[in-house]
Protein backbone atom coordinates (compact mmCIF):
# COMPACT_ATOMS: atom_id res chain seq x y z
CA UNK A 1 0.00 0.00 0.00
CA UNK A 2 2.72 2.47 0.99
CA UNK A 3 4.63 1.87 -2.27
CA UNK A 4 1.52 2.54 -4.34
CA UNK A 5 1.02 5.92 -2.66
CA UNK A 6 4.51 7.24 -3.35
CA UNK A 7 3.84 8.60 -6.87
CA UNK A 8 1.08 10.84 -5.48
CA UNK A 9 3.83 13.08 -4.12
CA UNK A 10 3.58 14.57 -7.62
CA UNK A 11 0.27 16.51 -7.63
CA UNK A 12 -0.11 15.84 -11.36
CA UNK A 13 -0.48 12.09 -10.76
CA UNK A 14 -4.11 11.02 -10.62
CA UNK A 15 -3.80 7.22 -10.65
CA UNK A 16 -1.17 4.58 -9.97
CA UNK A 17 -1.10 1.06 -11.38
CA UNK A 18 0.51 -1.58 -9.21
CA UNK A 19 2.36 -4.69 -10.38
CA UNK A 20 0.07 -7.74 -10.52
CA UNK A 21 1.82 -11.13 -10.54
CA UNK A 22 0.13 -14.52 -11.12
CA UNK A 23 0.33 -16.63 -7.96
CA UNK A 24 -0.57 -20.06 -9.36
CA UNK A 25 2.04 -20.05 -12.14
CA UNK A 26 3.09 -23.68 -11.65
CA UNK A 27 -0.38 -25.23 -11.79
CA UNK A 28 -0.23 -26.30 -15.43
CA UNK A 29 0.90 -25.26 -18.91
CA UNK A 30 -2.00 -22.81 -19.29
CA UNK A 31 -1.04 -20.85 -16.17
CA UNK A 32 2.60 -20.80 -17.29
CA UNK A 33 1.67 -19.44 -20.71
CA UNK A 34 -0.56 -16.87 -19.03
CA UNK A 35 2.29 -15.70 -16.82
CA UNK A 36 4.66 -15.40 -19.78
CA UNK A 37 2.11 -13.11 -21.47
CA UNK A 38 0.97 -11.38 -18.27
CA UNK A 39 4.17 -10.20 -16.63
CA UNK A 40 5.74 -8.46 -19.67
CA UNK A 41 2.47 -6.54 -20.07
CA UNK A 42 2.08 -5.50 -16.43
CA UNK A 43 5.80 -4.86 -15.93
CA UNK A 44 6.83 -3.84 -19.46
CA UNK A 45 4.10 -2.03 -21.37
CA UNK A 46 2.85 -0.14 -18.34
CA UNK A 47 6.38 0.96 -17.48
CA UNK A 48 6.78 2.36 -21.00
CA UNK A 49 3.43 4.14 -20.81
CA UNK A 50 4.30 5.43 -17.35
CA UNK A 51 7.28 7.36 -18.72
CA UNK A 52 4.76 9.49 -20.61
CA UNK A 53 2.34 9.59 -17.69
CA UNK A 54 -0.16 7.67 -19.81
CA UNK A 55 -0.87 4.25 -18.31
CA UNK A 56 -4.13 3.44 -20.07
CA UNK A 57 -5.48 0.41 -18.20
CA UNK A 58 -5.00 -0.28 -14.51
CA UNK A 59 -5.55 -3.78 -13.19
CA UNK A 60 -8.46 -3.63 -10.78
CA UNK A 61 -6.52 -6.05 -8.57
CA UNK A 62 -4.15 -3.29 -7.46
CA UNK A 63 -4.76 0.32 -8.46
CA UNK A 64 -4.79 3.67 -6.64
CA UNK A 65 -6.70 6.85 -7.49
CA UNK A 66 -6.91 10.33 -6.09
CA UNK A 67 -10.14 10.73 -4.17
CA UNK A 68 -11.11 13.74 -6.29
CA UNK A 69 -11.18 11.58 -9.44
CA UNK A 70 -13.37 8.93 -7.81
CA UNK A 71 -15.76 11.51 -6.34
CA UNK A 72 -16.06 13.45 -9.58
CA UNK A 73 -16.99 10.38 -11.61
CA UNK A 74 -18.85 8.39 -8.95
CA UNK A 75 -21.98 6.80 -10.34
CA UNK A 76 -20.85 6.89 -13.98
CA UNK A 77 -20.04 3.17 -13.98
CA UNK A 78 -23.60 2.23 -13.04
CA UNK A 79 -25.00 4.41 -15.85
CA UNK A 80 -22.49 3.60 -18.60
CA UNK A 81 -23.92 1.85 -21.65
CA UNK A 82 -22.85 0.83 -25.15
CA UNK A 83 -25.38 0.50 -27.96
CA UNK A 84 -28.12 0.66 -25.34
CA UNK A 85 -26.67 -2.18 -23.28
CA UNK A 86 -25.40 -1.52 -19.71
CA UNK A 87 -21.58 -1.61 -19.69
CA UNK A 88 -20.90 -3.88 -16.71
CA UNK A 89 -17.23 -4.58 -17.33
CA UNK A 90 -13.86 -2.83 -17.60
CA UNK A 91 -14.58 -0.46 -14.73
CA UNK A 92 -10.82 -0.34 -14.07
CA UNK A 93 -10.00 0.97 -17.54
CA UNK A 94 -12.91 3.40 -17.36
CA UNK A 95 -11.60 4.97 -14.15
CA UNK A 96 -8.07 4.99 -15.57
CA UNK A 97 -9.37 6.94 -18.57
CA UNK A 98 -11.00 9.54 -16.34
CA UNK A 99 -7.81 9.82 -14.29
CA UNK A 100 -5.78 10.35 -17.48
CA UNK A 101 -8.14 13.12 -18.58
CA UNK A 102 -7.46 14.81 -15.22
CA UNK A 103 -3.66 14.37 -15.17
CA UNK A 104 -0.90 11.77 -15.23
CA UNK A 105 -1.41 8.03 -14.80
CA UNK A 106 1.69 6.05 -13.81
CA UNK A 107 2.97 2.59 -12.89
CA UNK A 108 4.66 1.73 -9.58
CA UNK A 109 6.42 -1.66 -9.94
CA UNK A 110 7.36 -1.80 -6.26
CA UNK A 111 3.66 -2.00 -5.32
CA UNK A 112 3.11 -5.74 -5.82
CA UNK A 113 0.14 -8.03 -5.34
CA UNK A 114 -0.61 -11.60 -6.40
CA UNK A 115 -3.63 -12.86 -8.30
CA UNK A 116 -4.97 -16.25 -9.35
CA UNK A 117 -5.19 -16.75 -13.10
CA UNK A 118 -7.57 -19.26 -14.75
CA UNK A 119 -6.23 -22.82 -14.77
CA UNK A 120 -8.93 -24.35 -16.99
CA UNK A 121 -9.58 -23.52 -20.67
CA UNK A 122 -13.29 -22.72 -20.28
CA UNK A 123 -12.66 -20.17 -17.53
CA UNK A 124 -9.65 -18.76 -19.39
CA UNK A 125 -11.48 -18.16 -22.68
CA UNK A 126 -14.49 -16.58 -21.01
CA UNK A 127 -12.21 -14.21 -19.09
CA UNK A 128 -10.22 -13.31 -22.20
CA UNK A 129 -13.39 -12.72 -24.21
CA UNK A 130 -14.77 -10.43 -21.52
CA UNK A 131 -11.51 -8.46 -21.36
CA UNK A 132 -11.24 -8.19 -25.15
CA UNK A 133 -14.80 -6.99 -25.60
CA UNK A 134 -14.38 -4.42 -22.88
CA UNK A 135 -11.07 -3.24 -24.33
CA UNK A 136 -12.66 -2.83 -27.77
CA UNK A 137 -15.34 -0.57 -26.31
CA UNK A 138 -12.71 1.36 -24.36
CA UNK A 139 -10.69 1.86 -27.54
CA UNK A 140 -13.71 3.61 -29.05
CA UNK A 141 -13.96 5.76 -25.95
CA UNK A 142 -10.28 6.75 -26.24
CA UNK A 143 -10.69 7.69 -29.89
CA UNK A 144 -13.70 9.80 -28.99
CA UNK A 145 -12.58 11.49 -25.78
CA UNK A 146 -8.77 11.56 -25.71
CA UNK A 147 -6.80 14.43 -27.30
CA UNK A 148 -5.45 13.62 -30.77
CA UNK A 149 -1.88 14.26 -29.60
CA UNK A 150 -2.16 11.84 -26.68
CA UNK A 151 -0.81 8.30 -26.46
CA UNK A 152 -4.30 7.07 -25.58
CA UNK A 153 -5.62 8.22 -28.95
CA UNK A 154 -2.84 6.67 -31.01
CA UNK A 155 -2.58 3.34 -29.18
CA UNK A 156 -5.78 1.90 -30.70
CA UNK A 157 -4.90 3.43 -34.08
CA UNK A 158 -1.56 1.60 -34.06
CA UNK A 159 -3.13 -1.62 -32.76
CA UNK A 160 -5.82 -1.69 -35.45
CA UNK A 161 -3.28 -0.83 -38.13
CA UNK A 162 -1.20 -3.77 -36.95
CA UNK A 163 -4.23 -6.08 -37.10
CA UNK A 164 -5.02 -5.00 -40.66
CA UNK A 165 -1.41 -5.41 -41.80
CA UNK A 166 -1.24 -8.85 -40.15
CA UNK A 167 -4.10 -9.90 -42.42
CA UNK A 168 -3.05 -8.05 -45.58
CA UNK A 169 0.63 -8.99 -45.68
CA UNK A 170 0.12 -12.80 -45.91
CA UNK A 171 -2.62 -12.32 -48.52
CA UNK A 172 -0.33 -10.04 -50.54
CA UNK A 173 2.47 -12.59 -50.40
CA UNK A 174 0.21 -15.43 -51.54
CA UNK A 175 -1.24 -13.48 -54.47
CA UNK A 176 2.02 -11.90 -55.69
CA UNK A 177 3.88 -14.41 -57.89
CA UNK A 178 7.49 -13.37 -57.18
CA UNK A 179 6.77 -13.17 -53.45
CA UNK A 180 4.91 -16.48 -53.41
CA UNK A 181 8.04 -18.16 -54.78
CA UNK A 182 9.92 -16.99 -51.68
CA UNK A 183 7.27 -18.10 -49.18
CA UNK A 184 9.64 -20.58 -47.52
CA UNK A 185 12.37 -18.01 -46.94
CA UNK A 186 9.89 -15.39 -45.76
CA UNK A 187 8.31 -17.85 -43.32
CA UNK A 188 11.74 -18.79 -41.95
CA UNK A 189 12.80 -15.17 -41.44
CA UNK A 190 9.44 -14.36 -39.86
CA UNK A 191 9.88 -17.26 -37.43
CA UNK A 192 13.37 -16.08 -36.43
CA UNK A 193 12.23 -12.48 -36.01
CA UNK A 194 9.17 -13.55 -34.05
CA UNK A 195 11.25 -15.67 -31.64
CA UNK A 196 13.74 -12.84 -31.16
CA UNK A 197 10.98 -10.33 -30.40
CA UNK A 198 9.29 -12.69 -27.95
CA UNK A 199 12.57 -13.28 -26.12
CA UNK A 200 13.29 -9.54 -25.94
CA UNK A 201 9.85 -8.79 -24.51
CA UNK A 202 10.06 -11.70 -22.05
CA UNK A 203 13.28 -10.43 -20.47
CA UNK A 204 10.89 -8.66 -18.10
CA UNK A 205 10.23 -12.04 -16.49
CA UNK A 206 13.59 -11.70 -14.72
CA UNK A 207 12.54 -8.35 -13.23
CA UNK A 208 10.22 -10.12 -10.79
CA UNK A 209 12.09 -12.02 -8.08
CA UNK A 210 10.07 -14.46 -5.95
CA UNK A 211 11.14 -16.61 -3.02
CA UNK A 212 8.88 -19.44 -4.24
CA UNK A 213 10.52 -19.57 -7.68
CA UNK A 214 14.03 -20.65 -8.55
CA UNK A 215 16.20 -19.15 -11.25
CA UNK A 216 15.78 -22.42 -13.15
CA UNK A 217 12.01 -21.94 -13.21
CA UNK A 218 12.41 -18.39 -14.51
CA UNK A 219 14.70 -19.65 -17.26
CA UNK A 220 12.13 -22.31 -18.18
CA UNK A 221 9.45 -19.63 -18.38
CA UNK A 222 11.74 -17.54 -20.56
CA UNK A 223 12.35 -20.51 -22.88
CA UNK A 224 8.55 -20.82 -23.26
CA UNK A 225 8.35 -17.30 -24.72
CA UNK A 226 8.04 -18.34 -28.40
CA UNK A 227 5.30 -20.83 -27.44
CA UNK A 228 3.43 -18.01 -25.70
CA UNK A 229 3.86 -15.87 -28.80
CA UNK A 230 2.46 -18.66 -30.95
CA UNK A 231 -0.46 -19.02 -28.53
CA UNK A 232 -1.14 -15.31 -28.89
CA UNK A 233 -1.04 -15.53 -32.68
CA UNK A 234 -3.00 -18.72 -33.28
CA UNK A 235 -5.46 -18.70 -30.37
CA UNK A 236 -5.81 -15.21 -28.91
CA UNK A 237 -5.68 -13.25 -32.17
CA UNK A 238 -8.76 -14.99 -33.68
CA UNK A 239 -10.51 -14.68 -30.31
CA UNK A 240 -9.74 -10.94 -30.31
CA UNK A 241 -11.20 -10.53 -33.80
CA UNK A 242 -14.34 -12.36 -32.63
CA UNK A 243 -14.53 -10.15 -29.52
CA UNK A 244 -14.28 -7.02 -31.69
CA UNK A 245 -17.07 -8.29 -33.94
CA UNK A 246 -19.31 -9.00 -30.92
CA UNK A 247 -18.21 -6.18 -28.61
CA UNK A 248 -21.80 -5.11 -27.88
CA UNK A 249 -22.37 -8.36 -25.97
CA UNK A 250 -21.17 -6.78 -22.74
CA UNK A 251 -24.03 -7.22 -20.30
CA UNK A 252 -22.63 -10.29 -18.54
CA UNK A 253 -19.46 -10.46 -16.45
CA UNK A 254 -18.87 -13.93 -17.83
CA UNK A 255 -16.47 -15.11 -15.11
CA UNK A 256 -17.69 -13.53 -11.89
CA UNK A 257 -20.71 -15.68 -10.96
CA UNK A 258 -18.66 -18.15 -8.92
CA UNK A 259 -15.13 -18.76 -7.64
CA UNK A 260 -13.49 -20.84 -10.38
CA UNK A 261 -9.88 -21.03 -9.25
CA UNK A 262 -8.37 -21.58 -5.82
CA UNK A 263 -4.92 -21.96 -4.31
CA UNK A 264 -3.97 -25.61 -3.90
CA UNK A 265 -3.40 -26.70 -0.28
CA UNK A 266 0.22 -26.46 0.84
LOTORTOR-394079 format. One record per residue (C-alpha): residue number from 1; residue in one letter; chain; x, y, z. Coordinates in steps of 0.25 Angstrom, whole numbers, plus 5000, padded with zeros to 4 digits. Each point is the difference from the previous one (the first is absolute). Layout:
BEGIN
    k  r  c    c1    c2    c3
  NUM  A  A     X     Y     Z
...
END
This chain:
BEGIN
    k  r  c    c1    c2    c3
    1  X  A  5000  5000  5000
    2  X  A  5011  5010  5004
    3  X  A  5008  4997  4987
    4  X  A  4987  5003  4992
    5  X  A  4998  5014  5006
    6  X  A  5014  5005  4998
    7  X  A  4997  5005  4986
    8  X  A  4989  5009  5005
    9  X  A  5011  5009  5006
   10  X  A  4999  5006  4986
   11  X  A  4987  5008  4999
   12  X  A  4999  4997  4986
   13  X  A  4998  4985  5002
   14  X  A  4986  4996  5001
   15  X  A  5001  4985  4999
   16  X  A  5010  4989  5003
   17  X  A  5001  4986  4994
   18  X  A  5006  4990  5009
   19  X  A  5007  4987  4995
   20  X  A  4991  4988  5000
   21  X  A  5007  4986  5000
   22  X  A  4994  4987  4998
   23  X  A  5000  4991  5012
   24  X  A  4997  4987  4995
   25  X  A  5010  5000  4988
   26  X  A  5004  4985  5002
   27  X  A  4986  4994  5000
   28  X  A  5001  4996  4985
   29  X  A  5005  5004  4986
   30  X  A  4988  5010  4999
   31  X  A  5004  5008  5012
   32  X  A  5014  5000  4996
   33  X  A  4997  5005  4986
   34  X  A  4991  5011  5007
   35  X  A  5011  5004  5009
   36  X  A  5010  5001  4988
   37  X  A  4989  5010  4993
   38  X  A  4996  5006  5013
   39  X  A  5013  5005  5006
   40  X  A  5006  5007  4988
   41  X  A  4987  5008  4999
   42  X  A  4998  5004  5014
   43  X  A  5015  5003  5002
   44  X  A  5004  5004  4986
   45  X  A  4989  5007  4993
   46  X  A  4995  5007  5012
   47  X  A  5015  5005  5003
   48  X  A  5001  5005  4986
   49  X  A  4987  5008  5001
   50  X  A  5003  5005  5014
   51  X  A  5012  5007  4994
   52  X  A  4990  5009  4993
   53  X  A  4990  5000  5011
   54  X  A  4990  4993  4992
   55  X  A  4998  4986  5006
   56  X  A  4986  4997  4993
   57  X  A  4995  4988  5007
   58  X  A  5002  4997  5015
   59  X  A  4998  4986  5005
   60  X  A  4988  5000  5010
   61  X  A  5008  4991  5009
   62  X  A  5009  5011  5004
   63  X  A  4998  5014  4996
   64  X  A  5000  5014  5007
   65  X  A  4992  5012  4997
   66  X  A  4999  5014  5006
   67  X  A  4987  5002  5007
   68  X  A  4997  5012  4992
   69  X  A  4999  4991  4987
   70  X  A  4992  4990  5007
   71  X  A  4990  5010  5006
   72  X  A  4999  5008  4987
   73  X  A  4996  4988  4992
   74  X  A  4993  4992  5010
   75  X  A  4987  4993  4995
   76  X  A  5005  5001  4985
   77  X  A  5003  4985  5000
   78  X  A  4986  4996  5004
   79  X  A  4994  5009  4989
   80  X  A  5010  4996  4989
   81  X  A  4994  4993  4987
   82  X  A  5005  4996  4986
   83  X  A  4989  4999  4989
   84  X  A  4990  5001  5011
   85  X  A  5005  4988  5008
   86  X  A  5005  5003  5014
   87  X  A  5016  5000  5000
   88  X  A  5002  4990  5012
   89  X  A  5015  4998  4998
   90  X  A  5014  5007  4999
   91  X  A  4997  5009  5011
   92  X  A  5015  5001  5003
   93  X  A  5003  5005  4986
   94  X  A  4988  5010  5001
   95  X  A  5006  5006  5012
   96  X  A  5014  5000  4995
   97  X  A  4995  5008  4988
   98  X  A  4993  5010  5009
   99  X  A  5013  5001  5008
  100  X  A  5008  5002  4987
  101  X  A  4990  5011  4996
  102  X  A  5003  5007  5013
  103  X  A  5015  4998  5000
  104  X  A  5011  4990  5000
  105  X  A  4998  4985  5002
  106  X  A  5013  4992  5004
  107  X  A  5005  4986  5003
  108  X  A  5007  4997  5014
  109  X  A  5007  4986  4998
  110  X  A  5003  5000  5015
  111  X  A  4986  4999  5004
  112  X  A  4997  4985  4998
  113  X  A  4989  4991  5002
  114  X  A  4997  4986  4995
  115  X  A  4987  4995  4993
  116  X  A  4995  4986  4996
  117  X  A  4999  4998  4985
  118  X  A  4991  4990  4993
  119  X  A  5005  4986  5000
  120  X  A  4989  4994  4991
  121  X  A  4998  5003  4985
  122  X  A  4985  5003  5002
  123  X  A  5002  5010  5011
  124  X  A  5012  5006  4992
  125  X  A  4993  5002  4987
  126  X  A  4988  5007  5007
  127  X  A  5009  5009  5008
  128  X  A  5008  5004  4987
  129  X  A  4987  5002  4992
  130  X  A  4995  5009  5011
  131  X  A  5013  5008  5001
  132  X  A  5001  5001  4984
  133  X  A  4986  5005  4999
  134  X  A  5001  5010  5010
  135  X  A  5014  5005  4995
  136  X  A  4993  5002  4986
  137  X  A  4990  5009  5006
  138  X  A  5010  5007  5008
  139  X  A  5008  5002  4987
  140  X  A  4988  5007  4994
  141  X  A  4999  5009  5012
  142  X  A  5015  5004  4999
  143  X  A  4998  5004  4985
  144  X  A  4988  5008  5004
  145  X  A  5005  5007  5013
  146  X  A  5015  5000  5000
  147  X  A  5008  5012  4994
  148  X  A  5005  4996  4986
  149  X  A  5014  5003  5005
  150  X  A  4999  4990  5011
  151  X  A  5006  4986  5001
  152  X  A  4986  4995  5004
  153  X  A  4995  5005  4986
  154  X  A  5011  4994  4992
  155  X  A  5001  4986  5007
  156  X  A  4987  4995  4994
  157  X  A  5003  5006  4987
  158  X  A  5014  4992  5000
  159  X  A  4993  4988  5005
  160  X  A  4990  4999  4989
  161  X  A  5010  5004  4989
  162  X  A  5008  4988  5005
  163  X  A  4988  4991  5000
  164  X  A  4997  5004  4985
  165  X  A  5014  4998  4996
  166  X  A  5001  4987  5006
  167  X  A  4989  4995  4991
  168  X  A  5004  5008  4988
  169  X  A  5015  4996  4999
  170  X  A  4997  4985  4999
  171  X  A  4990  5002  4990
  172  X  A  5009  5009  4992
  173  X  A  5011  4990  5000
  174  X  A  4991  4988  4996
  175  X  A  4994  5008  4988
  176  X  A  5013  5006  4995
  177  X  A  5008  4990  4991
  178  X  A  5014  5005  5003
  179  X  A  4997  5000  5015
  180  X  A  4993  4987  5000
  181  X  A  5012  4993  4995
  182  X  A  5008  5005  5012
  183  X  A  4989  4996  5010
  184  X  A  5010  4990  5007
  185  X  A  5010  5010  5002
  186  X  A  4991  5010  5005
  187  X  A  4993  4991  5010
  188  X  A  5014  4996  5005
  189  X  A  5004  5014  5002
  190  X  A  4987  5004  5007
  191  X  A  5002  4988  5009
  192  X  A  5013  5005  5004
  193  X  A  4996  5014  5002
  194  X  A  4988  4996  5008
  195  X  A  5008  4991  5009
  196  X  A  5010  5012  5002
  197  X  A  4989  5010  5003
  198  X  A  4993  4990  5010
  199  X  A  5013  4998  5008
  200  X  A  5003  5015  5000
  201  X  A  4986  5003  5006
  202  X  A  5001  4988  5010
  203  X  A  5013  5005  5006
  204  X  A  4991  5007  5010
  205  X  A  4997  4987  5006
  206  X  A  5013  5001  5007
  207  X  A  4996  5014  5006
  208  X  A  4991  4993  5010
  209  X  A  5007  4992  5011
  210  X  A  4992  4990  5008
  211  X  A  5005  4992  5012
  212  X  A  4991  4988  4995
  213  X  A  5006  5000  4986
  214  X  A  5014  4995  4997
  215  X  A  5009  5006  4989
  216  X  A  4998  4987  4992
  217  X  A  4985  5002  5000
  218  X  A  5002  5014  4995
  219  X  A  5009  4995  4989
  220  X  A  4990  4990  4996
  221  X  A  4989  5010  4999
  222  X  A  5009  5009  4992
  223  X  A  5002  4988  4990
  224  X  A  4985  4999  4999
  225  X  A  4999  5014  4994
  226  X  A  4999  4996  4985
  227  X  A  4989  4990  5004
  228  X  A  4993  5011  5007
  229  X  A  5001  5009  4988
  230  X  A  4995  4988  4991
  231  X  A  4988  4999  5010
  232  X  A  4997  5015  4998
  233  X  A  5001  4999  4985
  234  X  A  4992  4987  4998
  235  X  A  4990  5000  5012
  236  X  A  4999  5014  5005
  237  X  A  5000  5008  4987
  238  X  A  4988  4993  4994
  239  X  A  4993  5001  5014
  240  X  A  5003  5015  5000
  241  X  A  4994  5002  4986
  242  X  A  4988  4993  5004
  243  X  A  4999  5008  5013
  244  X  A  5001  5013  4991
  245  X  A  4989  4995  4991
  246  X  A  4991  4997  5012
  247  X  A  5004  5011  5010
  248  X  A  4986  5005  5002
  249  X  A  4998  4987  5008
  250  X  A  5004  5006  5013
  251  X  A  4989  4998  5010
  252  X  A  5005  4988  5007
  253  X  A  5013  4999  5008
  254  X  A  5003  4986  4995
  255  X  A  5009  4996  5011
  256  X  A  4995  5006  5012
  257  X  A  4988  4991  5004
  258  X  A  5008  4990  5008
  259  X  A  5014  4998  5005
  260  X  A  5007  4992  4989
  261  X  A  5014  4999  5005
  262  X  A  5007  4998  5014
  263  X  A  5013  4998  5006
  264  X  A  5004  4986  5001
  265  X  A  5002  4995  5015
  266  X  A  5015  5001  5004
END
